[in-house]
Amino acid sequence: MIESIIVGILAGFLAAKITGGEGKGCWINLFLGLVGGVVGRWLLDLLGISWEPSWLSNIGTATIGAIVVLWLWAKISK
């Protein structure tokens, strides 16, 4: 459980930085990372990509998903 929270916060923060913004705050970063983990896992499964389970792959998957979520949010909110 603690690992998921830490991964979520890191992934949300990284996604916000990569997409050109600032960190969104701890709770928003956590939410982005957790939703991003689900979206990222679904997307990678859809593409047939699998990584060895580790901290780095979890953060990478959640960050990819969070970037997709941020991108979709930017498109919807315009």
All heavy atoms as a GROMACS GRO file, in nm:
protein
  584
    1MET      N    1   0.082  -0.120   0.000
    1MET     CA    2   0.000   0.000   0.000
    1MET      C    3   0.086   0.126   0.000
    1MET      O    4   0.064   0.215  -0.080
    1MET     CB    5  -0.092  -0.004   0.122
    1MET     CG    6  -0.181   0.114   0.134
    1MET     SD    7  -0.301   0.111   0.000
    1MET     CE    8  -0.407   0.239   0.051
    2ILE      N    9   0.184   0.132   0.088
    2ILE     CA   10   0.273   0.248   0.094
    2ILE      C   11   0.349   0.261  -0.038
    2ILE      O   12   0.369   0.372  -0.087
    2ILE     CB   13   0.371   0.235   0.214
    2ILE    CG1   14   0.301   0.271   0.344
    2ILE    CG2   15   0.494   0.320   0.196
    2ILE    CD1   16   0.268   0.417   0.360
    3GLU      N   17   0.393   0.149  -0.094
    3GLU     CA   18   0.465   0.152  -0.221
    3GLU      C   19   0.378   0.215  -0.330
    3GLU      O   20   0.427   0.298  -0.408
    3GLU     CB   21   0.506   0.011  -0.262
    3GLU     CG   22   0.575   0.006  -0.397
    3GLU     CD   23   0.608  -0.136  -0.441
    3GLU    OE1   24   0.613  -0.227  -0.357
    3GLU    OE2   25   0.629  -0.153  -0.561
    4SER      N   26   0.251   0.180  -0.337
    4SER     CA   27   0.160   0.235  -0.437
    4SER      C   28   0.145   0.386  -0.420
    4SER      O   29   0.139   0.460  -0.519
    4SER     CB   30   0.023   0.170  -0.428
    4SER     OG   31   0.031   0.034  -0.457
    5ILE      N   32   0.138   0.432  -0.296
    5ILE     CA   33   0.125   0.575  -0.271
    5ILE      C   34   0.249   0.650  -0.315
    5ILE      O   35   0.242   0.753  -0.382
    5ILE     CB   36   0.093   0.600  -0.122
    5ILE    CG1   37  -0.046   0.548  -0.089
    5ILE    CG2   38   0.106   0.748  -0.086
    5ILE    CD1   39  -0.079   0.547   0.058
    6ILE      N   40   0.366   0.597  -0.280
    6ILE     CA   41   0.492   0.661  -0.319
    6ILE      C   42   0.507   0.662  -0.470
    6ILE      O   43   0.542   0.764  -0.530
    6ILE     CB   44   0.611   0.590  -0.250
    6ILE    CG1   45   0.606   0.614  -0.100
    6ILE    CG2   46   0.744   0.640  -0.308
    6ILE    CD1   47   0.703   0.529  -0.020
    7VAL      N   48   0.479   0.548  -0.534
    7VAL     CA   49   0.487   0.540  -0.680
    7VAL      C   50   0.389   0.638  -0.743
    7VAL      O   51   0.422   0.708  -0.839
    7VAL     CB   52   0.461   0.395  -0.729
    7VAL    CG1   53   0.436   0.391  -0.879
    7VAL    CG2   54   0.578   0.305  -0.693
    8GLY      N   55   0.267   0.647  -0.689
    8GLY     CA   56   0.167   0.739  -0.742
    8GLY      C   57   0.210   0.884  -0.734
    8GLY      O   58   0.196   0.959  -0.830
    9ILE      N   59   0.263   0.923  -0.619
    9ILE     CA   60   0.308   1.062  -0.602
    9ILE      C   61   0.422   1.093  -0.698
    9ILE      O   62   0.422   1.196  -0.766
    9ILE     CB   63   0.350   1.088  -0.457
    9ILE    CG1   64   0.226   1.086  -0.366
    9ILE    CG2   65   0.423   1.222  -0.444
    9ILE    CD1   66   0.257   1.088  -0.218
   10LEU      N   67   0.520   1.003  -0.707
   10LEU     CA   68   0.633   1.025  -0.798
   10LEU      C   69   0.588   1.030  -0.944
   10LEU      O   70   0.631   1.116  -1.021
   10LEU     CB   71   0.739   0.916  -0.780
   10LEU     CG   72   0.822   0.923  -0.653
   10LEU    CD1   73   0.910   0.799  -0.641
   10LEU    CD2   74   0.908   1.048  -0.653
   11ALA      N   75   0.502   0.937  -0.983
   11ALA     CA   76   0.456   0.932  -1.122
   11ALA      C   77   0.375   1.056  -1.157
   11ALA      O   78   0.391   1.113  -1.266
   11ALA     CB   79   0.374   0.806  -1.145
   12GLY      N   80   0.287   1.099  -1.068
   12GLY     CA   81   0.209   1.220  -1.093
   12GLY      C   82   0.297   1.343  -1.105
   12GLY      O   83   0.278   1.428  -1.193
   13PHE      N   84   0.397   1.353  -1.018
   13PHE     CA   85   0.490   1.465  -1.023
   13PHE      C   86   0.570   1.464  -1.153
   13PHE      O   87   0.583   1.566  -1.220
   13PHE     CB   88   0.585   1.460  -0.902
   13PHE     CG   89   0.689   1.567  -0.902
   13PHE    CD1   90   0.656   1.696  -0.864
   13PHE    CD2   91   0.820   1.540  -0.940
   13PHE    CE1   92   0.751   1.797  -0.864
   13PHE    CE2   93   0.916   1.640  -0.940
   13PHE     CZ   94   0.881   1.768  -0.903
   14LEU      N   95   0.623   1.347  -1.189
   14LEU     CA   96   0.700   1.336  -1.313
   14LEU      C   97   0.615   1.369  -1.435
   14LEU      O   98   0.660   1.440  -1.526
   14LEU     CB   99   0.759   1.196  -1.327
   14LEU     CG  100   0.873   1.159  -1.234
   14LEU    CD1  101   0.907   1.011  -1.247
   14LEU    CD2  102   0.995   1.245  -1.262
   15ALA      N  103   0.492   1.319  -1.439
   15ALA     CA  104   0.404   1.347  -1.552
   15ALA      C  105   0.376   1.496  -1.564
   15ALA      O  106   0.376   1.550  -1.675
   15ALA     CB  107   0.274   1.268  -1.537
   16ALA      N  108   0.352   1.562  -1.452
   16ALA     CA  109   0.326   1.706  -1.454
   16ALA      C  110   0.449   1.782  -1.506
   16ALA      O  111   0.436   1.875  -1.585
   16ALA     CB  112   0.287   1.755  -1.315
   17LYS      N  113   0.567   1.740  -1.463
   17LYS     CA  114   0.691   1.805  -1.510
   17LYS      C  115   0.715   1.780  -1.658
   17LYS      O  116   0.753   1.871  -1.732
   17LYS     CB  117   0.812   1.756  -1.429
   17LYS     CG  118   0.815   1.805  -1.288
   17LYS     CD  119   0.841   1.953  -1.286
   17LYS     CE  120   0.867   1.999  -1.144
   17LYS     NZ  121   0.892   2.142  -1.138
   18ILE      N  122   0.694   1.658  -1.703
   18ILE     CA  123   0.719   1.622  -1.842
   18ILE      C  124   0.623   1.697  -1.936
   18ILE      O  125   0.662   1.737  -2.045
   18ILE     CB  126   0.707   1.468  -1.862
   18ILE    CG1  127   0.826   1.400  -1.795
   18ILE    CG2  128   0.699   1.432  -2.010
   18ILE    CD1  129   0.814   1.249  -1.786
   19THR      N  130   0.499   1.716  -1.892
   19THR     CA  131   0.402   1.784  -1.977
   19THR      C  132   0.415   1.936  -1.969
   19THR      O  133   0.334   2.008  -2.025
   19THR     CB  134   0.258   1.744  -1.941
   19THR    OG1  135   0.233   1.774  -1.804
   19THR    CG2  136   0.233   1.598  -1.969
   20GLY      N  137   0.519   1.985  -1.904
   20GLY     CA  138   0.549   2.127  -1.906
   20GLY      C  139   0.489   2.207  -1.792
   20GLY      O  140   0.493   2.328  -1.792
   21GLY      N  141   0.434   2.141  -1.694
   21GLY     CA  142   0.376   2.213  -1.581
   21GLY      C  143   0.460   2.199  -1.457
   21GLY      O  144   0.572   2.150  -1.461
   22GLU      N  145   0.404   2.246  -1.350
   22GLU     CA  146   0.467   2.229  -1.221
   22GLU      C  147   0.400   2.111  -1.152
   22GLU      O  148   0.299   2.060  -1.200
   22GLU     CB  149   0.447   2.354  -1.136
   22GLU     CG  150   0.511   2.477  -1.195
   22GLU     CD  151   0.485   2.600  -1.109
   22GLU    OE1  152   0.428   2.587  -0.999
   22GLU    OE2  153   0.521   2.708  -1.153
   23GLY      N  154   0.455   2.069  -1.042
   23GLY     CA  155   0.388   1.968  -0.963
   23GLY      C  156   0.250   2.021  -0.925
   23GLY      O  157   0.235   2.139  -0.899
   24LYS      N  158   0.152   1.938  -0.925
   24LYS     CA  159   0.015   1.982  -0.901
   24LYS      C  160  -0.023   1.982  -0.753
   24LYS      O  161  -0.133   2.016  -0.718
   24LYS     CB  162  -0.083   1.892  -0.976
   24LYS     CG  163  -0.056   1.879  -1.123
   24LYS     CD  164  -0.088   2.006  -1.195
   24LYS     CE  165  -0.075   1.985  -1.345
   24LYS     NZ  166  -0.080   2.106  -1.419
   25GLY      N  167   0.067   1.942  -0.668
   25GLY     CA  168   0.036   1.926  -0.526
   25GLY      C  169   0.032   1.778  -0.495
   25GLY      O  170   0.005   1.695  -0.581
   26CYS      N  171   0.056   1.746  -0.371
   26CYS     CA  172   0.071   1.606  -0.330
   26CYS      C  173  -0.053   1.523  -0.363
   26CYS      O  174  -0.043   1.414  -0.418
   26CYS     CB  175   0.103   1.600  -0.182
   26CYS     SG  176   0.145   1.435  -0.125
   27TRP      N  177  -0.173   1.572  -0.330
   27TRP     CA  178  -0.295   1.493  -0.351
   27TRP      C  179  -0.327   1.475  -0.499
   27TRP      O  180  -0.366   1.367  -0.541
   27TRP     CB  181  -0.414   1.555  -0.277
   27TRP     CG  182  -0.398   1.546  -0.130
   27TRP    CD1  183  -0.375   1.648  -0.043
   27TRP    CD2  184  -0.401   1.427  -0.051
   27TRP    NE1  185  -0.364   1.600   0.084
   27TRP    CE2  186  -0.380   1.465   0.083
   27TRP    CE3  187  -0.420   1.292  -0.080
   27TRP    CZ2  188  -0.376   1.372   0.186
   27TRP    CZ3  189  -0.417   1.201   0.025
   27TRP    CH2  190  -0.396   1.242   0.155
   28ILE      N  191  -0.310   1.581  -0.577
   28ILE     CA  192  -0.336   1.571  -0.721
   28ILE      C  193  -0.232   1.481  -0.786
   28ILE      O  194  -0.265   1.398  -0.872
   28ILE     CB  195  -0.337   1.711  -0.788
   28ILE    CG1  196  -0.445   1.799  -0.727
   28ILE    CG2  197  -0.355   1.699  -0.938
   28ILE    CD1  198  -0.586   1.748  -0.743
   29ASN      N  199  -0.106   1.493  -0.746
   29ASN     CA  200  -0.002   1.405  -0.799
   29ASN      C  201  -0.032   1.259  -0.765
   29ASN      O  202  -0.015   1.171  -0.849
   29ASN     CB  203   0.136   1.442  -0.744
   29ASN     CG  204   0.192   1.567  -0.806
   29ASN    OD1  205   0.148   1.612  -0.910
   29ASN    ND2  206   0.290   1.626  -0.740
   30LEU      N  207  -0.077   1.235  -0.643
   30LEU     CA  208  -0.112   1.099  -0.603
   30LEU      C  209  -0.227   1.047  -0.688
   30LEU      O  210  -0.220   0.935  -0.742
   30LEU     CB  211  -0.151   1.095  -0.455
   30LEU     CG  212  -0.205   0.962  -0.402
   30LEU    CD1  213  -0.102   0.851  -0.419
   30LEU    CD2  214  -0.247   0.975  -0.258
   31PHE      N  215  -0.330   1.126  -0.706
   31PHE     CA  216  -0.443   1.086  -0.788
   31PHE      C  217  -0.401   1.060  -0.932
   31PHE      O  218  -0.437   0.958  -0.991
   31PHE     CB  219  -0.552   1.195  -0.783
   31PHE     CG  220  -0.670   1.163  -0.870
   31PHE    CD1  221  -0.762   1.067  -0.833
   31PHE    CD2  222  -0.687   1.230  -0.990
   31PHE    CE1  223  -0.870   1.038  -0.914
   31PHE    CE2  224  -0.795   1.201  -1.072
   31PHE     CZ  225  -0.887   1.104  -1.034
   32LEU      N  226  -0.322   1.151  -0.988
   32LEU     CA  227  -0.272   1.133  -1.125
   32LEU      C  228  -0.191   1.005  -1.138
   32LEU      O  229  -0.204   0.931  -1.236
   32LEU     CB  230  -0.183   1.251  -1.166
   32LEU     CG  231  -0.251   1.374  -1.219
   32LEU    CD1  232  -0.148   1.485  -1.238
   32LEU    CD2  233  -0.324   1.347  -1.347
   33GLY      N  234  -0.104   0.981  -1.041
   33GLY     CA  235  -0.020   0.861  -1.045
   33GLY      C  236  -0.100   0.733  -1.033
   33GLY      O  237  -0.074   0.635  -1.104
   34LEU      N  238  -0.199   0.731  -0.944
   34LEU     CA  239  -0.279   0.609  -0.926
   34LEU      C  240  -0.366   0.583  -1.048
   34LEU      O  241  -0.372   0.471  -1.098
   34LEU     CB  242  -0.364   0.620  -0.800
   34LEU     CG  243  -0.284   0.624  -0.669
   34LEU    CD1  244  -0.378   0.643  -0.550
   34LEU    CD2  245  -0.200   0.500  -0.651
   35VAL      N  246  -0.432   0.686  -1.099
   35VAL     CA  247  -0.512   0.669  -1.221
   35VAL      C  248  -0.419   0.638  -1.338
   35VAL      O  249  -0.450   0.553  -1.422
   35VAL     CB  250  -0.596   0.796  -1.249
   35VAL    CG1  251  -0.664   0.789  -1.385
   35VAL    CG2  252  -0.700   0.815  -1.140
   36GLY      N  253  -0.304   0.705  -1.340
   36GLY     CA  254  -0.206   0.680  -1.445
   36GLY      C  255  -0.155   0.536  -1.444
   36GLY      O  256  -0.128   0.479  -1.549
   37GLY      N  257  -0.143   0.478  -1.326
   37GLY     CA  258  -0.100   0.338  -1.317
   37GLY      C  259  -0.200   0.245  -1.384
   37GLY      O  260  -0.162   0.153  -1.457
   38VAL      N  261  -0.328   0.271  -1.362
   38VAL     CA  262  -0.432   0.189  -1.424
   38VAL      C  263  -0.434   0.211  -1.576
   38VAL      O  264  -0.435   0.116  -1.654
   38VAL     CB  265  -0.571   0.222  -1.362
   38VAL    CG1  266  -0.682   0.151  -1.436
   38VAL    CG2  267  -0.572   0.186  -1.215
   39VAL      N  268  -0.432   0.337  -1.616
   39VAL     CA  269  -0.434   0.370  -1.759
   39VAL      C  270  -0.307   0.317  -1.828
   39VAL      O  271  -0.314   0.259  -1.936
   39VAL     CB  272  -0.448   0.522  -1.780
   39VAL    CG1  273  -0.430   0.561  -1.926
   39VAL    CG2  274  -0.584   0.570  -1.730
   40GLY      N  275  -0.193   0.337  -1.764
   40GLY     CA  276  -0.066   0.291  -1.821
   40GLY      C  277  -0.061   0.140  -1.837
   40GLY      O  278  -0.017   0.089  -1.940
   41ARG      N  279  -0.106   0.068  -1.735
   41ARG     CA  280  -0.109  -0.079  -1.743
   41ARG      C  281  -0.201  -0.125  -1.856
   41ARG      O  282  -0.167  -0.213  -1.933
   41ARG     CB  283  -0.156  -0.136  -1.608
   41ARG     CG  284  -0.159  -0.287  -1.603
   41ARG     CD  285  -0.020  -0.346  -1.586
   41ARG     NE  286   0.030  -0.391  -1.714
   41ARG     CZ  287   0.156  -0.391  -1.753
   41ARG    NH1  288   0.250  -0.347  -1.675
   41ARG    NH2  289   0.192  -0.434  -1.869
   42TRP      N  290  -0.318  -0.062  -1.868
   42TRP     CA  291  -0.413  -0.096  -1.973
   42TRP      C  292  -0.352  -0.067  -2.111
   42TRP      O  293  -0.360  -0.149  -2.202
   42TRP     CB  294  -0.543  -0.018  -1.954
   42TRP     CG  295  -0.638  -0.034  -2.068
   42TRP    CD1  296  -0.720  -0.141  -2.091
   42TRP    CD2  297  -0.659   0.057  -2.174
   42TRP    NE1  298  -0.791  -0.119  -2.206
   42TRP    CE2  299  -0.755   0.002  -2.259
   42TRP    CE3  300  -0.606   0.182  -2.207
   42TRP    CZ2  301  -0.800   0.065  -2.375
   42TRP    CZ3  302  -0.650   0.246  -2.321
   42TRP    CH2  303  -0.745   0.188  -2.403
   43LEU      N  304  -0.289   0.048  -2.124
   43LEU     CA  305  -0.230   0.088  -2.251
   43LEU      C  306  -0.116  -0.005  -2.291
   43LEU      O  307  -0.108  -0.049  -2.406
   43LEU     CB  308  -0.182   0.232  -2.242
   43LEU     CG  309  -0.128   0.297  -2.369
   43LEU    CD1  310  -0.236   0.299  -2.477
   43LEU    CD2  311  -0.081   0.438  -2.340
   44LEU      N  312  -0.028  -0.036  -2.197
   44LEU     CA  313   0.084  -0.126  -2.228
   44LEU      C  314   0.036  -0.267  -2.260
   44LEU      O  315   0.090  -0.332  -2.350
   44LEU     CB  316   0.185  -0.127  -2.113
   44LEU     CG  317   0.262   0.003  -2.090
   44LEU    CD1  318   0.356  -0.010  -1.971
   44LEU    CD2  319   0.340   0.045  -2.214
   45ASP      N  320  -0.067  -0.314  -2.189
   45ASP     CA  321  -0.125  -0.444  -2.221
   45ASP      C  322  -0.185  -0.443  -2.361
   45ASP      O  323  -0.171  -0.539  -2.438
   45ASP     CB  324  -0.233  -0.484  -2.121
   45ASP     CG  325  -0.176  -0.532  -1.989
   45ASP    OD1  326  -0.055  -0.564  -1.984
   45ASP    OD2  327  -0.252  -0.538  -1.891
   46LEU      N  328  -0.252  -0.334  -2.395
   46LEU     CA  329  -0.313  -0.320  -2.527
   46LEU      C  330  -0.206  -0.325  -2.637
   46LEU      O  331  -0.229  -0.385  -2.743
   46LEU     CB  332  -0.389  -0.187  -2.534
   46LEU     CG  333  -0.473  -0.160  -2.658
   46LEU    CD1  334  -0.591  -0.257  -2.663
   46LEU    CD2  335  -0.524  -0.017  -2.656
   47LEU      N  336  -0.091  -0.268  -2.610
   47LEU     CA  337   0.019  -0.267  -2.707
   47LEU      C  338   0.106  -0.392  -2.700
   47LEU      O  339   0.198  -0.408  -2.780
   47LEU     CB  340   0.107  -0.142  -2.685
   47LEU     CG  341   0.038  -0.008  -2.709
   47LEU    CD1  342   0.129   0.106  -2.665
   47LEU    CD2  343  -0.003   0.006  -2.855
   48GLY      N  344   0.079  -0.479  -2.605
   48GLY     CA  345   0.156  -0.602  -2.590
   48GLY      C  346   0.294  -0.582  -2.529
   48GLY      O  347   0.384  -0.662  -2.550
   49ILE      N  348   0.310  -0.476  -2.452
   49ILE     CA  349   0.438  -0.445  -2.388
   49ILE      C  350   0.432  -0.489  -2.242
   49ILE      O  351   0.337  -0.458  -2.171
   49ILE     CB  352   0.468  -0.294  -2.395
   49ILE    CG1  353   0.476  -0.249  -2.541
   49ILE    CG2  354   0.595  -0.260  -2.319
   49ILE    CD1  355   0.482  -0.099  -2.558
   50SER      N  356   0.534  -0.563  -2.198
   50SER     CA  357   0.541  -0.601  -2.057
   50SER      C  358   0.683  -0.575  -2.006
   50SER      O  359   0.779  -0.596  -2.078
   50SER     CB  360   0.503  -0.747  -2.038
   50SER     OG  361   0.594  -0.832  -2.103
   51TRP      N  362   0.690  -0.527  -1.884
   51TRP     CA  363   0.817  -0.500  -1.819
   51TRP      C  364   0.832  -0.592  -1.701
   51TRP      O  365   0.736  -0.640  -1.644
   51TRP     CB  366   0.820  -0.355  -1.768
   51TRP     CG  367   0.819  -0.249  -1.873
   51TRP    CD1  368   0.829  -0.268  -2.007
   51TRP    CD2  369   0.806  -0.110  -1.853
   51TRP    NE1  370   0.823  -0.147  -2.072
   51TRP    CE2  371   0.810  -0.048  -1.980
   51TRP    CE3  372   0.792  -0.030  -1.742
   51TRP    CZ2  373   0.800   0.089  -1.997
   51TRP    CZ3  374   0.782   0.107  -1.760
   51TRP    CH2  375   0.787   0.165  -1.885
   52GLU      N  376   0.958  -0.615  -1.663
   52GLU     CA  377   0.986  -0.689  -1.539
   52GLU      C  378   0.929  -0.608  -1.423
   52GLU      O  379   0.949  -0.487  -1.416
   52GLU     CB  380   1.138  -0.703  -1.520
   52GLU     CG  381   1.205  -0.795  -1.618
   52GLU     CD  382   1.186  -0.940  -1.583
   52GLU    OE1  383   1.173  -0.973  -1.463
   52GLU    OE2  384   1.183  -1.021  -1.677
   53PRO      N  385   0.857  -0.671  -1.332
   53PRO     CA  386   0.802  -0.596  -1.219
   53PRO      C  387   0.914  -0.541  -1.128
   53PRO      O  388   0.996  -0.616  -1.080
   53PRO     CB  389   0.719  -0.699  -1.144
   53PRO     CG  390   0.719  -0.823  -1.224
   53PRO     CD  391   0.820  -0.810  -1.332
   54SER      N  392   0.916  -0.411  -1.113
   54SER     CA  393   1.011  -0.344  -1.025
   54SER      C  394   0.959  -0.204  -0.995
   54SER      O  395   0.862  -0.159  -1.054
   54SER     CB  396   1.149  -0.336  -1.091
   54SER     OG  397   1.147  -0.245  -1.199
   55TRP      N  398   1.026  -0.136  -0.904
   55TRP     CA  399   0.990   0.003  -0.873
   55TRP      C  400   0.996   0.088  -0.998
   55TRP      O  401   0.907   0.167  -1.026
   55TRP     CB  402   1.088   0.060  -0.770
   55TRP     CG  403   1.049   0.039  -0.629
   55TRP    CD1  404   1.062  -0.076  -0.558
   55TRP    CD2  405   0.990   0.134  -0.542
   55TRP    NE1  406   1.016  -0.057  -0.432
   55TRP    CE2  407   0.971   0.072  -0.419
   55TRP    CE3  408   0.952   0.266  -0.556
   55TRP    CZ2  409   0.915   0.136  -0.310
   55TRP    CZ3  410   0.898   0.331  -0.448
   55TRP    CH2  411   0.880   0.265  -0.326
   56LEU      N  412   1.104   0.073  -1.074
   56LEU     CA  413   1.124   0.156  -1.192
   56LEU      C  414   1.016   0.132  -1.297
   56LEU      O  415   0.963   0.227  -1.355
   56LEU     CB  416   1.264   0.130  -1.252
   56LEU     CG  417   1.305   0.219  -1.366
   56LEU    CD1  418   1.303   0.366  -1.325
   56LEU    CD2  419   1.444   0.182  -1.414
   57SER      N  420   0.980   0.007  -1.320
   57SER     CA  421   0.877  -0.021  -1.420
   57SER      C  422   0.740   0.028  -1.372
   57SER      O  423   0.660   0.077  -1.452
   57SER     CB  424   0.872  -0.170  -1.453
   57SER     OG  425   0.831  -0.246  -1.342
   58ASN      N  426   0.713   0.019  -1.243
   58ASN     CA  427   0.587   0.070  -1.189
   58ASN      C  428   0.578   0.222  -1.205
   58ASN      O  429   0.475   0.275  -1.244
   58ASN     CB  430   0.570   0.033  -1.042
   58ASN     CG  431   0.546  -0.115  -1.021
   58ASN    OD1  432   0.507  -0.185  -1.114
   58ASN    ND2  433   0.570  -0.161  -0.901
   59ILE      N  434   0.687   0.290  -1.175
   59ILE     CA  435   0.690   0.435  -1.191
   59ILE      C  436   0.677   0.471  -1.339
   59ILE      O  437   0.603   0.564  -1.376
   59ILE     CB  438   0.817   0.497  -1.129
   59ILE    CG1  439   0.811   0.483  -0.977
   59ILE    CG2  440   0.833   0.643  -1.169
   59ILE    CD1  441   0.939   0.522  -0.906
   60GLY      N  442   0.746   0.399  -1.426
   60GLY     CA  443   0.738   0.425  -1.570
   60GLY      C  444   0.598   0.404  -1.624
   60GLY      O  445   0.546   0.488  -1.699
   61THR      N  446   0.536   0.294  -1.586
   61THR     CA  447   0.400   0.265  -1.632
   61THR      C  448   0.302   0.371  -1.583
   61THR      O  449   0.221   0.422  -1.660
   61THR     CB  450   0.355   0.126  -1.582
   61THR    OG1  451   0.443   0.027  -1.634
   61THR    CG2  452   0.213   0.095  -1.625
   62ALA      N  453   0.310   0.406  -1.454
   62ALA     CA  454   0.219   0.506  -1.398
   62ALA      C  455   0.244   0.644  -1.458
   62ALA      O  456   0.150   0.720  -1.482
   62ALA     CB  457   0.234   0.511  -1.246
   63THR      N  458   0.370   0.676  -1.487
   63THR     CA  459   0.402   0.806  -1.547
   63THR      C  460   0.347   0.814  -1.689
   63THR      O  461   0.288   0.915  -1.728
   63THR     CB  462   0.555   0.830  -1.548
   63THR    OG1  463   0.602   0.825  -1.413
   63THR    CG2  464   0.589   0.964  -1.608
   64ILE      N  465   0.363   0.708  -1.767
   64ILE     CA  466   0.308   0.705  -1.902
   64ILE      C  467   0.156   0.723  -1.897
   64ILE      O  468   0.098   0.804  -1.971
   64ILE     CB  469   0.345   0.573  -1.974
   64ILE    CG1  470   0.493   0.571  -2.006
   64ILE    CG2  471   0.262   0.554  -2.101
   64ILE    CD1  472   0.546   0.435  -2.049
   65GLY      N  473   0.092   0.651  -1.808
   65GLY     CA  474  -0.053   0.664  -1.793
   65GLY      C  475  -0.095   0.802  -1.749
   65GLY      O  476  -0.193   0.858  -1.798
   66ALA      N  477  -0.022   0.861  -1.654
   66ALA     CA  478  -0.055   0.995  -1.605
   66ALA      C  479  -0.035   1.100  -1.714
   66ALA      O  480  -0.113   1.196  -1.723
   66ALA     CB  481   0.030   1.028  -1.482
   67ILE      N  482   0.064   1.082  -1.799
   67ILE     CA  483   0.084   1.173  -1.912
   67ILE      C  484  -0.036   1.166  -2.006
   67ILE      O  485  -0.086   1.268  -2.054
   67ILE     CB  486   0.216   1.142  -1.986
   67ILE    CG1  487   0.335   1.184  -1.899
   67ILE    CG2  488   0.221   1.212  -2.122
   67ILE    CD1  489   0.469   1.135  -1.951
   68VAL      N  490  -0.083   1.045  -2.033
   68VAL     CA  491  -0.201   1.027  -2.118
   68VAL      C  492  -0.322   1.094  -2.054
   68VAL      O  493  -0.399   1.164  -2.121
   68VAL     CB  494  -0.227   0.878  -2.145
   68VAL    CG1  495  -0.362   0.856  -2.212
   68VAL    CG2  496  -0.115   0.818  -2.229
   69VAL      N  497  -0.339   1.076  -1.922
   69VAL     CA  498  -0.452   1.138  -1.851
   69VAL      C  499  -0.442   1.290  -1.860
   69VAL      O  500  -0.542   1.358  -1.889
   69VAL     CB  501  -0.457   1.091  -1.704
   69VAL    CG1  502  -0.555   1.174  -1.623
   69VAL    CG2  503  -0.492   0.944  -1.697
   70LEU      N  504  -0.324   1.347  -1.838
   70LEU     CA  505  -0.306   1.493  -1.847
   70LEU      C  506  -0.332   1.542  -1.988
   70LEU      O  507  -0.393   1.648  -2.008
   70LEU     CB  508  -0.165   1.532  -1.802
   70LEU     CG  509  -0.139   1.531  -1.653
   70LEU    CD1  510   0.009   1.552  -1.625
   70LEU    CD2  511  -0.222   1.636  -1.583
   71TRP      N  512  -0.287   1.469  -2.087
   71TRP     CA  513  -0.309   1.507  -2.227
   71TRP      C  514  -0.459   1.507  -2.259
   71TRP      O  515  -0.510   1.602  -2.319
   71TRP     CB  516  -0.233   1.413  -2.320
   71TRP     CG  517  -0.251   1.445  -2.464
   71TRP    CD1  518  -0.189   1.542  -2.535
   71TRP    CD2  519  -0.338   1.376  -2.555
   71TRP    NE1  520  -0.233   1.540  -2.665
   71TRP    CE2  521  -0.325   1.440  -2.680
   71TRP    CE3  522  -0.426   1.270  -2.542
   71TRP    CZ2  523  -0.396   1.399  -2.791
   71TRP    CZ3  524  -0.497   1.228  -2.654
   71TRP    CH2  525  -0.482   1.292  -2.776
   72LEU      N  526  -0.529   1.400  -2.218
   72LEU     CA  527  -0.672   1.392  -2.241
   72LEU      C  528  -0.746   1.504  -2.168
   72LEU      O  529  -0.838   1.565  -2.223
   72LEU     CB  530  -0.727   1.256  -2.197
   72LEU     CG  531  -0.692   1.138  -2.285
   72LEU    CD1  532  -0.737   1.008  -2.220
   72LEU    CD2  533  -0.756   1.153  -2.423
   73TRP      N  534  -0.705   1.532  -2.045
   73TRP     CA  535  -0.767   1.640  -1.968
   73TRP      C  536  -0.749   1.774  -2.039
   73TRP      O  537  -0.842   1.855  -2.046
   73TRP     CB  538  -0.710   1.645  -1.828
   73TRP     CG  539  -0.772   1.756  -1.748
   73TRP    CD1  540  -0.719   1.877  -1.719
   73TRP    CD2  541  -0.901   1.752  -1.687
   73TRP    NE1  542  -0.806   1.952  -1.644
   73TRP    CE2  543  -0.919   1.877  -1.624
   73TRP    CE3  544  -1.003   1.658  -1.681
   73TRP    CZ2  545  -1.036   1.910  -1.556
   73TRP    CZ3  546  -1.118   1.691  -1.612
   73TRP    CH2  547  -1.134   1.814  -1.551
   74ALA      N  548  -0.630   1.799  -2.093
   74ALA     CA  549  -0.604   1.925  -2.165
   74ALA      C  550  -0.692   1.935  -2.289
   74ALA      O  551  -0.742   2.043  -2.323
   74ALA     CB  552  -0.457   1.934  -2.203
   75LYS      N  553  -0.712   1.824  -2.359
   75LYS     CA  554  -0.796   1.823  -2.478
   75LYS      C  555  -0.943   1.844  -2.444
   75LYS      O  556  -1.015   1.914  -2.515
   75LYS     CB  557  -0.780   1.693  -2.558
   75LYS     CG  558  -0.642   1.673  -2.615
   75LYS     CD  559  -0.612   1.781  -2.716
   75LYS     CE  560  -0.475   1.764  -2.773
   75LYS     NZ  561  -0.432   1.875  -2.856
   76ILE      N  562  -0.989   1.783  -2.337
   76ILE     CA  563  -1.130   1.791  -2.298
   76ILE      C  564  -1.164   1.930  -2.242
   76ILE      O  565  -1.270   1.984  -2.268
   76ILE     CB  566  -1.165   1.682  -2.194
   76ILE    CG1  567  -1.160   1.546  -2.260
   76ILE    CG2  568  -1.300   1.706  -2.130
   76ILE    CD1  569  -1.169   1.430  -2.163
   77SER      N  570  -1.071   1.987  -2.166
   77SER     CA  571  -1.100   2.112  -2.096
   77SER      C  572  -1.086   2.236  -2.184
   77SER      O  573  -1.115   2.347  -2.140
   77SER     CB  574  -1.010   2.126  -1.974
   77SER     OG  575  -0.876   2.137  -2.012
   78LYS      N  576  -1.047   2.221  -2.310
   78LYS     CA  577  -1.035   2.338  -2.400
   78LYS      C  578  -1.168   2.382  -2.451
   78LYS      O  579  -1.262   2.319  -2.466
   78LYS     CB  580  -0.943   2.306  -2.517
   78LYS     CG  581  -0.799   2.314  -2.480
   78LYS     CD  582  -0.713   2.304  -2.602
   78LYS     CE  583  -0.568   2.323  -2.563
   78LYS     NZ  584  -0.480   2.317  -2.675
   0.00000   0.00000   0.00000
